[in-house]
Amino acid sequence: MRKPGFIFWLGLALLPVTPAQAYIGPGVGAGTIAIVLGILSSIFLAFVGIIWYPIKRLIKGRKVSKGPPADPGPS
């Protein structure tokens, strides 16, 4: 017994495809590139903000605490 969904998709795949006869100008390509770069840069900046800065503070805190004790000076 075949699933009804399989028969539906098979029938849909066998339908003839006609071209849309539509023009997509260069602005759409430039907009798509801008959107992709914006998404990638937001992911990168989220990584930097969430992961890198806390690690950087942790490393900096370890360097400061391992230094020689502060000299209280003459009393």
N, C-alpha and C positions, 0 to 999 in steps of 0.2 A: 504494500500500500504506500502510495506516495503522499508526501505532505502537500497540503494546498498551497503553502507559501512557495515551495519549490516550483510548482507548476505556474504560479503567478509570475515569479521572477523569470522563469524560462520563457514564458509567453511575452513578457515585457522586453526581454533581450532580443527576441526574434522580430520585433517590430522594425519596420524600416526607419532609418534616421535621415532626416532632411536637414540641410544647412540652415542656419538661422538668418542668413543674409543681413547681418548687422555689422556695423563698423565699430571697432574699439580703438579709440585714438591713443596717442602716446601719453596723454595725461593719466590714463588708467594704469599704465605700466609704472609710471613715476610714483603715483599714489600707492600702488601695491608695494613697491620697493621701500617707500617711506614708512608704511605701516609695519612691514617686516623688520626693518631696522629699529623702529621704535619699540616693538615688542622685545626684540633681542636685547636692546640696551636697557630696557626696564628690568628684564630678568637678570642681567649682569649687575645692575645697580642694586637690585634687591639682594643678590648674593653678597655684594660688598658691604651693604649696610647691615645685614643680619649676621653674616659669618665673619667677615674680615675684621671689622672694627672691634668687636669683643675680644677676638684673639690678639689683636694688636695691643689693646689695653692690658690684657693678661701678661703678655710678653714684656711690655714696658714696666708693669708693676713688679715683675720678678727681677728685672735689671736694677730697679731702684732699691728694692729691699736687700739685694745681695751686695750692695756697696759697703764701704767701710762705715763704721758708726760715726755719727757727727760729733765733732769736737765741741764741747760746751763752751770753750773759751775760758779766759782768765776770770776768776771770780773775786 
